Amino acid sequence: MLAAVKPTVGRISRYGVIPITADQDTAGPMAKSVADVAIMFGVLESASPDPNDPATRRCAPPPGRDYTKFLNRAGLKGARIGIPRAFYYERITPPEAGGGRGAAPGGRGAAPEGRGGLADDQKQAMAQAIAVLRKEGATVVDPADIPSIVDTDPKDNFLLFGQCSGVNEGRGKDERCSVDLKYGMKRDFNKWLASLGAAAPLETLADLRAFNTAHQKANAIKYGQSNLDISDEMDVERDRRRYEADRAKDIRLGGTHGIDEIMKAQRLDALLFPGASGAAIAAKPGYPTVIVPYALVANAPTPPFPAGFDAKLSPFGVSFTGMACSEPKLIELAYAFEQATKKRVPPPQFP
C-alpha cells in the first residue's frame, strides 16, 4: 500500500486528464512515504492558476510550492482530530426513505437497513490508531459525527442521496439519487473529445459506447458500461436545472451540512476515517484527503466468506480529511502519524 494525497479539486490542474466529471475529478501523488508524496505534490502543482482549468484558482500554493516544510514530526501535538463514529466506524440505520435509497426491500414503509461499520480487525486497528493520536499529543474529539450522516430528515441525510449508478438508476428511475456524476460525465467527456480536434479517435460518449459494444469479445464492456449508458441518456441542456439542483445538494450534504459543519463546530484540524471510507463524502464538495498505510486486515467482503475460509491479509490505511485547501495541515498530521507508527509493509515482489 502507498501513501497518497487526493487533493482539493482544482489544487492540481486537470488539463489533459480524461474526465469523469470536472466537479469531482482530481489527480494527486502516490508514493512509499508521506515525505515522497509531499515532494511530488509540489512538483505537480502549478505556481499560478492554469488558464485551461479555472478550478486552479481555488487554492493558493505555499511559497515555492514546497510541501516538505510541513513534514513536522511533532505535527500531532495540539491538533484536534475528530472521529466520525456514525456509519464510518459503527453501523447505523438511516431514517425512513419511503422505499428509496436506504430503505429495506419491500418498498414504501419498509424498515430501512443498517449501513456501514467495521469488521472486528478493522475496529481493533482503528482503536490502536486513535491511541497513537492521543499518545502523540492530539486532542481526540470522539465522537465527531458528521451532521448529514446522522440527520433524521431523509432529505438532509447524505446516506440517502448517493450518486446515480447503473441501469437501476437510469432516466425515470433516478429521483432519489444525484445526477451530478452522470450529467458531468457526458458534458465533460464530450468537451474533452472536442478539444482534441481532428486527433480525436471518437467524437462523443455515444461513440465510445458503440465501440465498447462492438468489442465485447475483448471485454470492452466488462466494467462500467452501464454508467456510460445512463450518462449518455442525459441531455446537457434539458437536464441542466436538475443537475444544478443536485449539485447544490451534494455540496450541502458533503460540505456545508457535512464536513464543514462538524469541523467548524468542534474546531477540528481533520477527521480520521478508516481506510478510504471518507472518500465519497469528501468528493462531493471536492475536499482533500491524505491516506497513510497502517495495518494488515483480512480482505473479507460483506457478507463475509463462509466459515473456515481464511481471507488473505490486505493493506488497510487511515485517512486524514479536511476542508478545501487544507493539504498543508493534512500532510503535517499524516507525516507525524506515519513517523509514530511506521507500519507500512512493502509488497514482497516490489519493496
BAKE-167352 format. One record per residue (C-alpha): residue number from 1; residue in three letters; x, y, z. Coordinates in nm, 2 decimals. Each point is the difference from the previous one (the first is absolute). Layout:
N
+-----+-----+--------+--------+--------+
:   i :  aa :      u :      v :      w :
+-----+-----+--------+--------+--------+
: NUM : Ala :      X :      Y :      Z :
...
+-----+-----+--------+--------+--------+
This chain:
351
+-----+-----+--------+--------+--------+
:   i :  aa :      u :      v :      w :
+-----+-----+--------+--------+--------+
:   1 : Met :   0.00 :   0.00 :   0.00 :
:   2 : Leu :   0.11 :   0.35 :  -0.08 :
:   3 : Ala :  -0.04 :   0.34 :   0.17 :
:   4 : Ala :  -0.20 :   0.24 :  -0.21 :
:   5 : Val :  -0.15 :   0.34 :  -0.02 :
:   6 : Lys :  -0.34 :   0.05 :  -0.16 :
:   7 : Pro :   0.01 :   0.38 :  -0.04 :
:   8 : Thr :  -0.27 :   0.26 :   0.01 :
:   9 : Val :  -0.17 :   0.01 :  -0.33 :
:  10 : Gly :   0.20 :   0.27 :  -0.20 :
:  11 : Arg :   0.31 :  -0.02 :   0.21 :
:  12 : Ile :   0.17 :  -0.18 :  -0.29 :
:  13 : Ser :  -0.10 :   0.08 :  -0.36 :
:  14 : Arg :  -0.21 :  -0.27 :  -0.17 :
:  15 : Tyr :   0.09 :   0.13 :  -0.34 :
:  16 : Gly :   0.07 :  -0.30 :  -0.23 :
:  17 : Val :  -0.15 :  -0.25 :   0.25 :
:  18 : Ile :  -0.28 :  -0.21 :  -0.15 :
:  19 : Pro :  -0.30 :   0.13 :   0.20 :
:  20 : Ile :  -0.28 :  -0.18 :   0.19 :
:  21 : Thr :  -0.14 :   0.33 :   0.14 :
:  22 : Ala :   0.17 :   0.33 :   0.06 :
:  23 : Asp :  -0.20 :   0.03 :   0.32 :
:  24 : Gln :   0.20 :  -0.28 :   0.17 :
:  25 : Asp :   0.30 :  -0.09 :  -0.22 :
:  26 : Thr :   0.33 :   0.05 :   0.17 :
:  27 : Ala :   0.35 :  -0.14 :  -0.06 :
:  28 : Gly :   0.26 :  -0.05 :   0.28 :
:  29 : Pro :   0.32 :  -0.18 :   0.09 :
:  30 : Met :   0.05 :  -0.34 :   0.14 :
:  31 : Ala :   0.33 :  -0.12 :   0.15 :
:  32 : Lys :   0.16 :  -0.22 :   0.27 :
:  33 : Ser :   0.01 :   0.28 :   0.26 :
:  34 : Val :  -0.17 :   0.32 :   0.09 :
:  35 : Ala :   0.33 :   0.18 :  -0.06 :
:  36 : Asp :   0.02 :  -0.12 :  -0.36 :
:  37 : Val :  -0.37 :   0.09 :  -0.05 :
:  38 : Ala :   0.07 :   0.35 :   0.13 :
:  39 : Ile :   0.29 :   0.04 :  -0.25 :
:  40 : Met :  -0.21 :  -0.12 :  -0.29 :
:  41 : Phe :  -0.29 :   0.21 :   0.10 :
:  42 : Gly :   0.20 :   0.32 :  -0.03 :
:  43 : Val :   0.12 :  -0.11 :  -0.34 :
:  44 : Leu :  -0.35 :  -0.07 :  -0.13 :
:  45 : Glu :  -0.15 :   0.33 :   0.12 :
:  46 : Ser :   0.03 :   0.30 :  -0.23 :
:  47 : Ala :   0.16 :   0.32 :   0.13 :
:  48 : Ser :  -0.30 :   0.20 :  -0.13 :
:  49 : Pro :  -0.35 :  -0.09 :  -0.12 :
:  50 : Asp :  -0.02 :  -0.20 :  -0.32 :
:  51 : Pro :  -0.22 :   0.19 :  -0.26 :
:  52 : Asn :  -0.10 :  -0.34 :  -0.13 :
:  53 : Asp :  -0.16 :  -0.10 :   0.34 :
:  54 : Pro :  -0.19 :   0.29 :   0.17 :
:  55 : Ala :  -0.02 :  -0.22 :   0.32 :
:  56 : Thr :   0.37 :   0.06 :   0.06 :
:  57 : Arg :  -0.09 :   0.34 :   0.14 :
:  58 : Arg :  -0.15 :  -0.16 :   0.30 :
:  59 : Cys :   0.31 :  -0.06 :   0.21 :
:  60 : Ala :   0.33 :   0.20 :   0.03 :
:  61 : Pro :   0.32 :  -0.21 :   0.01 :
:  62 : Pro :   0.24 :   0.05 :   0.29 :
:  63 : Pro :   0.31 :   0.20 :  -0.07 :
:  64 : Gly :   0.22 :  -0.18 :  -0.25 :
:  65 : Arg :  -0.27 :  -0.28 :  -0.02 :
:  66 : Asp :   0.21 :  -0.16 :   0.28 :
:  67 : Tyr :  -0.21 :  -0.24 :   0.20 :
:  68 : Thr :   0.30 :  -0.15 :   0.17 :
:  69 : Lys :   0.00 :   0.28 :   0.25 :
:  70 : Phe :  -0.32 :  -0.16 :   0.14 :
:  71 : Leu :   0.18 :  -0.33 :   0.08 :
:  72 : Asn :  -0.01 :   0.06 :   0.37 :
:  73 : Arg :   0.07 :  -0.30 :   0.23 :
:  74 : Ala :  -0.18 :   0.17 :   0.28 :
:  75 : Gly :  -0.30 :   0.10 :  -0.22 :
:  76 : Leu :  -0.26 :  -0.18 :   0.20 :
:  77 : Lys :   0.08 :   0.18 :   0.32 :
:  78 : Gly :  -0.28 :   0.24 :   0.08 :
:  79 : Ala :  -0.20 :  -0.10 :  -0.31 :
:  80 : Arg :  -0.38 :  -0.07 :   0.03 :
:  81 : Ile :  -0.10 :  -0.31 :  -0.19 :
:  82 : Gly :  -0.36 :  -0.11 :  -0.03 :
:  83 : Ile :  -0.13 :  -0.36 :  -0.01 :
:  84 : Pro :  -0.31 :  -0.03 :  -0.21 :
:  85 : Arg :  -0.14 :  -0.31 :   0.18 :
:  86 : Ala :  -0.34 :  -0.02 :  -0.17 :
:  87 : Phe :   0.01 :  -0.21 :  -0.31 :
:  88 : Tyr :   0.38 :   0.01 :  -0.05 :
:  89 : Tyr :   0.08 :  -0.19 :   0.32 :
:  90 : Glu :  -0.33 :  -0.12 :   0.13 :
:  91 : Arg :  -0.30 :  -0.13 :  -0.19 :
:  92 : Ile :  -0.30 :   0.23 :  -0.01 :
:  93 : Thr :  -0.35 :   0.00 :  -0.14 :
:  94 : Pro :  -0.09 :   0.29 :  -0.23 :
:  95 : Pro :  -0.35 :   0.16 :   0.04 :
:  96 : Glu :  -0.30 :  -0.14 :  -0.19 :
:  97 : Ala :   0.04 :   0.10 :  -0.36 :
:  98 : Gly :  -0.34 :  -0.12 :  -0.13 :
:  99 : Gly :   0.15 :  -0.28 :  -0.20 :
: 100 : Gly :   0.29 :   0.19 :  -0.14 :
: 101 : Arg :   0.37 :  -0.04 :   0.06 :
: 102 : Gly :   0.05 :  -0.12 :   0.35 :
: 103 : Ala :  -0.34 :  -0.18 :   0.03 :
: 104 : Ala :  -0.02 :  -0.37 :   0.03 :
: 105 : Pro :  -0.15 :  -0.21 :  -0.27 :
: 106 : Gly :  -0.38 :   0.02 :   0.02 :
: 107 : Gly :  -0.06 :   0.35 :  -0.13 :
: 108 : Arg :  -0.16 :   0.30 :   0.17 :
: 109 : Gly :  -0.04 :  -0.04 :   0.37 :
: 110 : Ala :   0.26 :  -0.28 :   0.03 :
: 111 : Ala :   0.25 :   0.03 :   0.28 :
: 112 : Pro :   0.34 :   0.13 :  -0.12 :
: 113 : Glu :   0.30 :  -0.22 :   0.02 :
: 114 : Gly :   0.31 :   0.07 :   0.21 :
: 115 : Arg :   0.30 :   0.12 :  -0.18 :
: 116 : Gly :   0.38 :   0.05 :   0.05 :
: 117 : Gly :   0.21 :  -0.11 :   0.29 :
: 118 : Leu :   0.33 :  -0.19 :   0.02 :
: 119 : Ala :   0.10 :  -0.36 :   0.02 :
: 120 : Asp :   0.16 :  -0.10 :   0.34 :
: 121 : Asp :   0.36 :   0.01 :  -0.12 :
: 122 : Gln :  -0.06 :   0.34 :  -0.16 :
: 123 : Lys :  -0.15 :   0.12 :   0.33 :
: 124 : Gln :   0.31 :  -0.11 :   0.18 :
: 125 : Ala :   0.23 :   0.17 :  -0.25 :
: 126 : Met :  -0.19 :   0.33 :   0.03 :
: 127 : Ala :  -0.01 :  -0.02 :   0.38 :
: 128 : Gln :   0.38 :  -0.03 :  -0.01 :
: 129 : Ala :   0.03 :   0.29 :  -0.24 :
: 130 : Ile :  -0.21 :   0.22 :   0.22 :
: 131 : Ala :   0.22 :  -0.09 :   0.30 :
: 132 : Val :   0.30 :   0.11 :  -0.21 :
: 133 : Leu :  -0.16 :   0.34 :  -0.05 :
: 134 : Arg :  -0.04 :   0.05 :   0.37 :
: 135 : Lys :   0.35 :  -0.13 :   0.08 :
: 136 : Glu :   0.14 :   0.26 :  -0.25 :
: 137 : Gly :  -0.18 :   0.28 :   0.17 :
: 138 : Ala :  -0.31 :   0.05 :  -0.21 :
: 139 : Thr :  -0.34 :   0.08 :   0.15 :
: 140 : Val :  -0.24 :  -0.27 :  -0.13 :
: 141 : Val :  -0.36 :   0.11 :  -0.03 :
: 142 : Asp :  -0.20 :  -0.32 :   0.01 :
: 143 : Pro :  -0.26 :  -0.02 :  -0.13 :
: 144 : Ala :   0.01 :   0.27 :  -0.26 :
: 145 : Asp :  -0.29 :  -0.12 :  -0.20 :
: 146 : Ile :  -0.07 :   0.16 :  -0.34 :
: 147 : Pro :  -0.34 :   0.18 :   0.02 :
: 148 : Ser :  -0.12 :  -0.11 :  -0.34 :
: 149 : Ile :   0.08 :  -0.36 :   0.09 :
: 150 : Val :  -0.22 :   0.00 :   0.31 :
: 151 : Asp :  -0.27 :   0.24 :  -0.11 :
: 152 : Thr :  -0.34 :  -0.15 :   0.07 :
: 153 : Asp :  -0.16 :   0.19 :  -0.29 :
: 154 : Pro :   0.03 :  -0.22 :  -0.32 :
: 155 : Lys :   0.05 :   0.30 :  -0.23 :
: 156 : Asp :   0.29 :   0.12 :   0.21 :
: 157 : Asn :   0.17 :  -0.34 :   0.04 :
: 158 : Phe :   0.31 :  -0.07 :  -0.20 :
: 159 : Leu :  -0.05 :  -0.38 :   0.00 :
: 160 : Leu :  -0.33 :   0.04 :  -0.18 :
: 161 : Phe :   0.14 :   0.20 :  -0.29 :
: 162 : Gly :   0.27 :  -0.19 :  -0.17 :
: 163 : Gln :   0.13 :   0.04 :  -0.36 :
: 164 : Cys :  -0.23 :  -0.15 :  -0.26 :
: 165 : Ser :   0.17 :  -0.31 :  -0.12 :
: 166 : Gly :  -0.09 :  -0.29 :  -0.23 :
: 167 : Val :  -0.31 :  -0.09 :  -0.20 :
: 168 : Asn :  -0.23 :   0.00 :   0.31 :
: 169 : Glu :   0.06 :   0.38 :   0.03 :
: 170 : Gly :  -0.03 :   0.10 :  -0.36 :
: 171 : Arg :  -0.24 :   0.26 :  -0.13 :
: 172 : Gly :  -0.34 :  -0.03 :   0.16 :
: 173 : Lys :   0.14 :  -0.19 :   0.30 :
: 174 : Asp :   0.24 :   0.26 :   0.14 :
: 175 : Glu :  -0.22 :   0.22 :   0.22 :
: 176 : Arg :   0.18 :  -0.11 :   0.32 :
: 177 : Cys :   0.36 :   0.03 :  -0.12 :
: 178 : Ser :   0.23 :   0.28 :  -0.12 :
: 179 : Val :   0.04 :   0.04 :  -0.38 :
: 180 : Asp :   0.32 :   0.20 :   0.06 :
: 181 : Leu :   0.23 :  -0.28 :  -0.11 :
: 182 : Lys :  -0.19 :  -0.13 :  -0.30 :
: 183 : Tyr :  -0.08 :   0.35 :  -0.13 :
: 184 : Gly :   0.35 :   0.12 :   0.05 :
: 185 : Met :   0.15 :  -0.31 :  -0.17 :
: 186 : Lys :  -0.19 :   0.08 :  -0.33 :
: 187 : Arg :   0.06 :   0.37 :   0.02 :
: 188 : Asp :   0.37 :  -0.02 :   0.07 :
: 189 : Phe :   0.10 :  -0.31 :  -0.20 :
: 190 : Asn :  -0.16 :   0.15 :  -0.31 :
: 191 : Lys :   0.17 :   0.33 :   0.07 :
: 192 : Trp :   0.34 :  -0.17 :   0.04 :
: 193 : Leu :  -0.04 :  -0.20 :  -0.33 :
: 194 : Ala :  -0.09 :   0.33 :  -0.18 :
: 195 : Ser :   0.32 :   0.16 :   0.14 :
: 196 : Leu :   0.21 :  -0.27 :  -0.18 :
: 197 : Gly :  -0.12 :   0.11 :  -0.34 :
: 198 : Ala :   0.08 :  -0.22 :  -0.29 :
: 199 : Ala :   0.22 :  -0.22 :   0.21 :
: 200 : Ala :  -0.29 :  -0.13 :   0.20 :
: 201 : Pro :  -0.07 :  -0.37 :  -0.07 :
: 202 : Leu :  -0.36 :   0.06 :   0.10 :
: 203 : Glu :  -0.23 :   0.30 :   0.00 :
: 204 : Thr :  -0.25 :  -0.07 :   0.27 :
: 205 : Leu :  -0.08 :  -0.22 :   0.30 :
: 206 : Ala :  -0.25 :  -0.18 :  -0.22 :
: 207 : Asp :   0.29 :  -0.10 :  -0.23 :
: 208 : Leu :   0.18 :  -0.15 :   0.30 :
: 209 : Arg :  -0.30 :  -0.20 :   0.09 :
: 210 : Ala :  -0.03 :  -0.13 :  -0.35 :
: 211 : Phe :   0.37 :  -0.09 :  -0.01 :
: 212 : Asn :  -0.03 :  -0.20 :   0.32 :
: 213 : Thr :  -0.31 :  -0.18 :  -0.12 :
: 214 : Ala :   0.18 :  -0.09 :  -0.32 :
: 215 : His :   0.30 :  -0.14 :   0.19 :
: 216 : Gln :  -0.19 :  -0.21 :   0.26 :
: 217 : Lys :   0.22 :  -0.30 :  -0.07 :
: 218 : Ala :   0.30 :   0.20 :   0.12 :
: 219 : Asn :  -0.18 :   0.07 :   0.33 :
: 220 : Ala :  -0.05 :   0.37 :  -0.10 :
: 221 : Ile :  -0.33 :   0.01 :   0.19 :
: 222 : Lys :   0.10 :  -0.21 :   0.30 :
: 223 : Tyr :   0.02 :   0.29 :   0.24 :
: 224 : Gly :  -0.21 :   0.32 :   0.02 :
: 225 : Gln :  -0.19 :  -0.01 :  -0.33 :
: 226 : Ser :  -0.33 :   0.06 :   0.18 :
: 227 : Asn :   0.14 :   0.32 :   0.14 :
: 228 : Leu :   0.09 :   0.12 :  -0.35 :
: 229 : Asp :  -0.35 :  -0.10 :  -0.11 :
: 230 : Ile :  -0.19 :   0.20 :   0.27 :
: 231 : Ser :   0.24 :   0.30 :  -0.06 :
: 232 : Asp :  -0.07 :   0.00 :  -0.37 :
: 233 : Glu :  -0.37 :   0.02 :   0.08 :
: 234 : Met :   0.05 :   0.35 :   0.15 :
: 235 : Asp :  -0.08 :   0.30 :  -0.21 :
: 236 : Val :   0.25 :   0.27 :   0.10 :
: 237 : Glu :  -0.24 :   0.29 :  -0.07 :
: 238 : Arg :  -0.33 :  -0.15 :   0.10 :
: 239 : Asp :   0.13 :  -0.16 :   0.32 :
: 240 : Arg :   0.21 :   0.30 :   0.11 :
: 241 : Arg :  -0.25 :   0.12 :   0.26 :
: 242 : Arg :  -0.02 :  -0.35 :   0.16 :
: 243 : Tyr :   0.38 :  -0.02 :   0.00 :
: 244 : Glu :   0.04 :   0.34 :   0.16 :
: 245 : Ala :  -0.25 :  -0.09 :   0.28 :
: 246 : Asp :   0.17 :  -0.34 :   0.07 :
: 247 : Arg :   0.35 :   0.16 :  -0.01 :
: 248 : Ala :  -0.11 :   0.26 :   0.26 :
: 249 : Lys :  -0.14 :  -0.28 :   0.22 :
: 250 : Asp :   0.32 :  -0.20 :  -0.04 :
: 251 : Ile :   0.21 :   0.29 :   0.12 :
: 252 : Arg :  -0.24 :   0.06 :   0.29 :
: 253 : Leu :  -0.01 :  -0.36 :   0.12 :
: 254 : Gly :   0.37 :  -0.06 :  -0.05 :
: 255 : Gly :   0.13 :   0.35 :   0.10 :
: 256 : Thr :  -0.22 :   0.26 :   0.16 :
: 257 : His :  -0.22 :  -0.25 :   0.20 :
: 258 : Gly :   0.27 :  -0.26 :   0.00 :
: 259 : Ile :   0.38 :   0.03 :   0.04 :
: 260 : Asp :  -0.01 :   0.38 :   0.04 :
: 261 : Glu :  -0.26 :   0.00 :   0.28 :
: 262 : Ile :   0.16 :  -0.25 :   0.23 :
: 263 : Met :   0.35 :   0.14 :  -0.06 :
: 264 : Lys :  -0.10 :   0.36 :   0.08 :
: 265 : Ala :  -0.22 :  -0.10 :   0.29 :
: 266 : Gln :   0.28 :  -0.20 :   0.17 :
: 267 : Arg :   0.29 :   0.21 :  -0.13 :
: 268 : Leu :   0.16 :  -0.30 :  -0.16 :
: 269 : Asp :   0.32 :  -0.02 :  -0.21 :
: 270 : Ala :  -0.11 :  -0.33 :  -0.17 :
: 271 : Leu :  -0.23 :  -0.29 :   0.01 :
: 272 : Leu :   0.15 :  -0.35 :   0.03 :
: 273 : Phe :  -0.17 :  -0.26 :  -0.23 :
: 274 : Pro :   0.07 :  -0.37 :  -0.01 :
: 275 : Gly :   0.16 :  -0.09 :  -0.33 :
: 276 : Ala :  -0.15 :   0.20 :  -0.29 :
: 277 : Ser :  -0.35 :   0.00 :   0.14 :
: 278 : Gly :  -0.03 :   0.38 :   0.01 :
: 279 : Ala :   0.07 :   0.03 :  -0.37 :
: 280 : Ala :  -0.36 :   0.02 :  -0.11 :
: 281 : Ile :  -0.11 :   0.28 :   0.23 :
: 282 : Ala :   0.32 :   0.20 :  -0.05 :
: 283 : Ala :  -0.03 :  -0.04 :  -0.38 :
: 284 : Lys :  -0.34 :   0.18 :  -0.01 :
: 285 : Pro :   0.15 :   0.35 :   0.10 :
: 286 : Gly :   0.34 :  -0.10 :  -0.14 :
: 287 : Tyr :   0.19 :  -0.01 :   0.33 :
: 288 : Pro :   0.35 :  -0.14 :   0.05 :
: 289 : Thr :   0.11 :  -0.32 :   0.17 :
: 290 : Val :   0.34 :  -0.14 :   0.09 :
: 291 : Ile :   0.02 :  -0.38 :   0.06 :
: 292 : Val :   0.27 :  -0.18 :   0.19 :
: 293 : Pro :   0.07 :  -0.38 :   0.00 :
: 294 : Tyr :  -0.06 :  -0.13 :   0.34 :
: 295 : Ala :  -0.11 :  -0.37 :   0.05 :
: 296 : Leu :  -0.07 :  -0.33 :  -0.16 :
: 297 : Val :  -0.35 :  -0.14 :   0.03 :
: 298 : Ala :  -0.19 :  -0.28 :  -0.15 :
: 299 : Asn :  -0.13 :   0.09 :  -0.35 :
: 300 : Ala :  -0.34 :  -0.12 :   0.09 :
: 301 : Pro :  -0.31 :   0.11 :  -0.19 :
: 302 : Thr :  -0.35 :   0.08 :   0.14 :
: 303 : Pro :  -0.16 :  -0.24 :   0.05 :
: 304 : Pro :   0.31 :  -0.19 :   0.12 :
: 305 : Phe :   0.15 :  -0.31 :  -0.16 :
: 306 : Pro :  -0.14 :  -0.34 :   0.12 :
: 307 : Ala :   0.13 :  -0.13 :   0.33 :
: 308 : Gly :   0.34 :  -0.17 :  -0.04 :
: 309 : Phe :   0.11 :   0.22 :  -0.29 :
: 310 : Asp :   0.31 :   0.20 :   0.09 :
: 311 : Ala :   0.00 :   0.34 :  -0.16 :
: 312 : Lys :   0.33 :   0.13 :  -0.12 :
: 313 : Leu :   0.14 :   0.29 :   0.20 :
: 314 : Ser :   0.00 :   0.33 :  -0.19 :
: 315 : Pro :   0.12 :   0.35 :   0.07 :
: 316 : Phe :  -0.22 :   0.23 :   0.20 :
: 317 : Gly :   0.07 :   0.37 :   0.04 :
: 318 : Val :  -0.13 :   0.30 :   0.19 :
: 319 : Ser :  -0.11 :   0.32 :  -0.17 :
: 320 : Phe :   0.03 :   0.35 :   0.12 :
: 321 : Thr :  -0.27 :   0.22 :  -0.16 :
: 322 : Gly :  -0.07 :   0.37 :   0.02 :
: 323 : Met :  -0.16 :   0.29 :  -0.17 :
: 324 : Ala :   0.10 :   0.16 :  -0.33 :
: 325 : Cys :   0.37 :   0.09 :  -0.03 :
: 326 : Ser :   0.10 :  -0.15 :   0.33 :
: 327 : Glu :   0.27 :  -0.23 :  -0.15 :
: 328 : Pro :   0.29 :   0.17 :   0.19 :
: 329 : Lys :  -0.16 :  -0.09 :   0.34 :
: 330 : Leu :  -0.10 :  -0.35 :  -0.12 :
: 331 : Ile :   0.35 :  -0.08 :  -0.12 :
: 332 : Glu :   0.14 :   0.12 :   0.33 :
: 333 : Leu :  -0.24 :  -0.23 :   0.20 :
: 334 : Ala :   0.05 :  -0.29 :  -0.24 :
: 335 : Tyr :   0.38 :   0.02 :   0.02 :
: 336 : Ala :   0.00 :   0.02 :   0.38 :
: 337 : Phe :  -0.23 :  -0.31 :   0.01 :
: 338 : Glu :   0.21 :  -0.19 :  -0.25 :
: 339 : Gln :   0.32 :   0.07 :   0.20 :
: 340 : Ala :  -0.16 :  -0.10 :   0.32 :
: 341 : Thr :  -0.12 :  -0.34 :  -0.14 :
: 342 : Lys :   0.21 :  -0.10 :  -0.31 :
: 343 : Lys :  -0.24 :  -0.28 :  -0.07 :
: 344 : Arg :   0.03 :  -0.02 :  -0.38 :
: 345 : Val :   0.08 :  -0.35 :  -0.12 :
: 346 : Pro :   0.16 :   0.00 :  -0.34 :
: 347 : Pro :  -0.15 :  -0.26 :  -0.25 :
: 348 : Pro :   0.23 :  -0.30 :  -0.03 :
: 349 : Gln :   0.06 :   0.05 :  -0.38 :
: 350 : Phe :   0.06 :   0.37 :   0.01 :
: 351 : Pro :   0.16 :   0.14 :   0.31 :
+-----+-----+--------+--------+--------+
